[in-house]
Amino acid sequence: MLTSIINGWFLNNEKKYNRANAIENFLDIYYNLQLSYLASDLLEEGLTPKQISDAVLKAIKVGKTSGLEIRQHFSPVFTGLNEEILNDCKLSKLAYGLVLLNADTSVSNVGQWQLKILKTYFD
């Protein structure tokens, strides 16, 4: 029974298969494997979920206006934390930095990180 359902699905959706879509799907998977940070990791730095969400949105806007291929650096995911399911975002190293640069500076760890980056850049 299951085999006939699966075969029927493939037959009904055969026309929907598009090689370009398959390549795009492969690239999405490949890019996703390169993303080693989670936005929710910033909870440990003292940011609230709202502050993280705002910083991620700002970082994506910066990326878009700068010509960054967003899907190579940001990928929405669901993660679990303290028995809760969270909307989260996988990030590349660059995206993680962009999020921290655009985070609320009232959090001392954010300001310290920003100063460290600038001192490294200017020294």
Secondary structure, DSSP 8 states (H G I E B T S, - for coil): -HHHHHHHHHHHHGGG--HHHHHHHHHHHHHHHH--EEGGGGGGGT--HHHHHHHHHHHHHHHHHTT--GGGTEEEEEEEETTEEEEEEEE-HHHHHHHHHTS-TTSHHHHHHHHHHHHHHH-
